[in-house]
Amino acid sequence: MLWYLGPVVVLFLFLVLEPLGVLGARLVFAHLGLLALGLTFLRSKMRESARWEQSRRESAVKSDWRILLQPRYLKSILFLFGMYGLWNLWAGTNGFFFPYILRTVGDQSQRMSVALQAGGFALSMLSIYLVFMKLADRVNQRVLFSVSAIMQIAGMMLLALFPLTLPIAMVHIFMMQFGGGFGAQSFFQLWSAEQFPTLVRSTAQGVTFAAVRIALGCWSFFVPTLTSTGFTTLAWILVGFLVASGLVGVLWAPRNQGKSLEQLEAERDRRTQDSQAELEL
């Protein structure tokens, strides 16, 4: 949930500094640069978790990124990249360009555009607490994920089917952000932790997240051109990304609700031993 707090603070600063124009934006980015430097220094001082240290002592195999090329882990990386990467093409477009779209297509002021964006992130935090944190370990995760996907697809279709008026924008933001709070972002963080053994978990997460962000960066070059040629086309493309992400998540998501990391690791070890026994036969 704290992941969404940062964007809310940044958008609030943009809202407060809006009268300063470009100078206000530069001040916000300057403070983000200082925060990045401070966090980099603090992270360099962090110690590994007790779970990681124990796994390091007990494992005969040292942490090696090449472990991730094994079929079972590579399959998990590809699943996460498909589910989260496709969804992130929408999310990145929304994060980067939605205030711009509200101004140019929806004819809203800069202040209103930023306020709507900040309110959307606040809704996401509420959804994470009220829905994801309460239910993710108790109900069928595929069902919970599919409800989120349907809400977001319907919310994005509003922009493809109707003019971008303020009421449509507000309904769209509610469906996208509240639905997204218990959707792809939260499940990516959960499943990416559960799908890999402790020693290579952070490497797997880093590789997957880097690939997702590189894909988003490449896609972002085309968004302004698509918007200038007609927003409806861009809206339908984003609907397609959400549909594809939803299908990947619903069809291949793990069912890990109610299981601890130790249970999941024991299940992985059993499957590995069974596979080796079959090969020997």
Buried (B, 14 or more C-beta within 10 A) or exposed (E): BEEBEEBBBBBBBBBEBBEEEEEBBEBBEEEEEEEEEEEEEEEEEEEEEEEBEEBEEEEEEEBEEEBBEEEEBEEBBBBBBBBBBBBBBBBBBBBBBBBBBBBBBBEBEBEBBBBBBBBBBBBBBBBBEEBBBEBBBEEEBBEBBBBBBBBBBBBBBBBBEEEBEEEBBEBBBBBBBBBBBBBBBBBBBBBBBBBBBBBBBBBBBEBBBEBBEEBBEEBBEEBBEBBEEEBBEBBBBBBBBBBBBBBBBBEBBBEBBEBEBEEBBEEBEEEEEEEEEEEEE
